[in-house]
Amino acid sequence: MLEAILAPLIHFVTETIGGYGVPAVFVLMLLESMGILIPSEAISPFAGYLVSEGRMTLLAAVTAGVLGNLVGSWVAYFIGLWGGRELWFRYGKYVGVRAHHLDIAEKWFDKYGELTVFVSRCLPVVRTFISFPAGTARMNFAKFSVYTLLGCVPWVFALTYFGYVLGENWERIGDFLHYLDYAVAVAFIAGVAYLLWRWMRSRTAA
C-alpha cells in the first residue's frame, strides 16, 4: 500500500530533478518542508546520484536542499503563527484540546524549542511537521531559524552524500530509512504512553 503511494511520488521527484536540476531540488525541498507529501528521502539521494554523474556539484545540491528546507519551514511556521491558533481554538475542543493546552505548548517551546526543532530535523516524518506547531506556539523566529538550519544541514548532506556514494543504487537508502521510520514510530508511541501515564497519575492524585 505504502509503496503504491510512494512510487509515483518518487517518479515525479526523479523526473523533475532530472529535467530541471538544482532549482528543482530547492523547490521540491521547499514543498516537502511545508508539509506537502514529497519525500526528501528521494529528493536528496537522487540529487546525490546526479552529482556522481557530474550533472551537478555536491555543494550546489546540498545548498539547494538546505535553503529549500529552510524557506519551506518558514512558510509552515508562519501558517502556524497566523492561522494555527484560530484552528486550535475553533476545532481543538472536538478532540479534547483546550486553550490552556496552547499555553503549555508555548511554555514547552520556550523551554525546549531549540532542542525539539534541532532533533526533529534529523528524523523522518517528524521533521516535516514540526514547523507548524512551533509557529502556533510562537517560538522565537530567530531561534527557530537557527536550529532549523543546524538540524537540516546534516540531514540533507547525509542523504545527498549517500546518494552520491551509492550512485545508481541510490534507492537502497530507503531500506535503511524504513528501519529509522519504525524506530521513530516506537519512540513516538512510547512518548504518548508516558504522557498519558503522567496525566492519569495527576488525575488520580487530584
C-alpha positions in Angstrom: 0.0 0.0 0.0 2.7 2.5 1.0 4.9 1.5 -1.9 2.0 2.1 -4.3 1.6 5.6 -2.9 5.3 6.4 -2.9 6.2 5.0 -6.3 4.5 7.8 -8.4 5.9 10.4 -6.0 9.4 9.1 -6.4 9.0 9.0 -10.1 7.8 12.6 -10.1 10.8 13.7 -8.0 13.3 12.0 -10.2 11.7 13.3 -13.4 11.5 16.8 -12.1 15.1 16.9 -10.8 16.4 15.2 -13.8 14.7 17.8 -16.0 15.4 21.0 -14.1 18.4 20.2 -11.9 19.4 22.3 -8.9 16.4 24.7 -8.9 14.1 21.6 -8.8 15.9 20.4 -5.7 15.2 23.7 -4.0 11.5 23.8 -4.9 10.8 20.2 -4.0 12.5 20.6 -0.6 10.6 23.8 0.0 7.3 22.0 -0.7 8.3 19.0 1.4 9.2 21.3 4.3 5.8 22.9 4.0 4.2 19.6 4.8 3.3 18.5 1.3 3.7 14.8 0.7 7.0 14.8 -1.3 9.7 12.6 0.3 13.0 14.3 1.0 14.3 10.7 1.3 14.1 10.6 -2.5 15.0 14.2 -3.3 18.4 14.5 -1.8 19.7 10.9 -2.6 18.7 11.3 -6.2 20.4 14.7 -6.3 23.5 12.9 -4.9 23.2 10.3 -7.7 23.2 13.2 -10.3 26.3 14.5 -8.5 28.0 11.2 -9.1 27.0 11.5 -12.8 28.6 15.0 -13.0 25.3 16.7 -13.6 25.5 19.0 -10.6 28.0 19.7 -7.8 27.7 18.3 -4.3 27.8 21.9 -2.9 25.0 23.0 -5.2 22.8 20.0 -4.4 23.3 20.4 -0.6 22.9 24.2 -0.6 19.7 24.0 -2.7 18.3 21.3 -0.4 19.1 23.2 2.8 17.8 26.5 1.6 14.6 24.8 0.3 14.2 23.2 3.6 14.7 26.4 5.5 12.3 28.5 3.3 9.6 25.8 3.4 9.9 25.7 7.2 9.4 29.4 7.3 6.2 29.1 5.3 4.9 26.4 7.6 6.0 28.4 10.7 4.1 31.5 9.6 1.0 29.5 8.7 1.0 28.2 12.2 1.7 31.6 13.7 -1.1 33.4 11.8 -3.7 30.7 11.4 -2.8 27.9 13.8 -4.2 29.5 16.9 -7.5 30.1 15.3 -7.7 26.4 14.2 -6.6 25.4 17.7 -9.4 27.4 19.4 -12.1 26.6 16.8 -11.6 22.8 16.4 -9.4 21.8 19.3 -12.4 21.3 21.6 -13.7 18.5 19.4 -10.6 16.4 20.2 -10.2 17.3 23.8 -7.8 20.2 23.3 -8.4 23.4 25.3 -7.0 26.9 25.4 -4.7 26.2 28.3 -3.1 23.4 26.3 -1.8 26.1 24.0 -0.2 27.8 27.0 1.5 24.6 27.9 2.8 24.2 24.3 4.1 27.8 24.3 6.0 27.1 27.6 7.3 23.9 26.1 8.8 25.7 23.1 10.1 28.5 25.3 12.0 25.9 27.3 12.8 23.1 24.9 12.0 24.6 21.5 15.6 24.7 20.3 16.3 21.1 21.1 13.0 20.0 19.8 13.4 21.7 16.4 17.1 20.6 16.1 16.4 16.9 16.9 13.2 16.8 14.8 15.0 18.0 11.7 17.1 14.8 11.7 14.1 12.5 12.0 11.9 11.2 9.1 8.2 12.2 9.1 8.5 14.3 12.3 10.9 16.8 10.6 8.3 17.7 8.1 5.6 18.8 10.6 7.5 20.4 13.4 7.4 23.9 11.9 3.6 24.4 12.2 3.3 23.8 16.0 6.5 25.9 16.5 4.7 28.8 14.8 1.4 28.1 16.6 3.3 28.1 20.0 5.0 31.4 18.9 8.5 30.1 19.3 11.1 32.8 18.8 11.5 33.1 15.0 15.3 33.7 15.1 15.9 30.7 17.3 13.6 28.6 15.1 15.5 29.6 12.0 18.9 28.9 13.5 18.0 25.5 14.9 16.2 24.5 11.7 19.3 25.4 9.7 21.6 23.5 12.1 19.3 20.5 12.1 18.6 20.2 8.4 22.3 20.6 7.2 23.4 17.2 8.5 20.2 15.5 7.2 20.4 17.0 3.7 24.2 16.5 3.5 24.0 12.8 4.7 21.2 11.9 2.2 22.9 13.7 -0.7 26.3 12.2 0.1 25.0 8.6 0.4 23.2 9.1 -2.9 26.5 10.2 -4.4 28.3 7.1 -2.9 25.6 4.6 -3.9 25.3 6.1 -7.4 22.7 4.1 -9.5 21.8 2.2 -6.3 20.7 5.4 -4.5 17.2 4.0 -3.8 18.8 1.5 -1.4 19.0 4.3 1.1 15.2 3.8 1.6 15.8 0.4 3.0 17.7 1.8 5.9 15.3 4.7 6.4 12.4 2.3 6.8 14.1 1.0 9.9 14.5 4.5 11.1 10.9 5.2 10.5 10.0 2.2 12.7 12.3 3.5 15.5 10.7 6.9 15.3 7.2 5.4 15.5 8.1 3.3 18.5 9.6 6.3 20.2 6.5 8.4 19.5 4.2 5.7 20.8 6.4 5.4 24.0 6.3 9.2 24.4 2.5 9.3 24.1 2.1 6.4 26.5 4.4 8.2 29.0 2.4 11.4 28.8 -0.8 9.5 29.2 0.5 7.7 32.2 1.6 11.0 33.8 -1.8 12.6 33.0 -3.6 9.6 34.7 -1.4 9.9 37.7 -2.2 13.6 38.1 -5.9 12.9 37.8 -5.7 10.2 40.4 -3.7 12.5 42.8 -6.3 15.2 42.3 
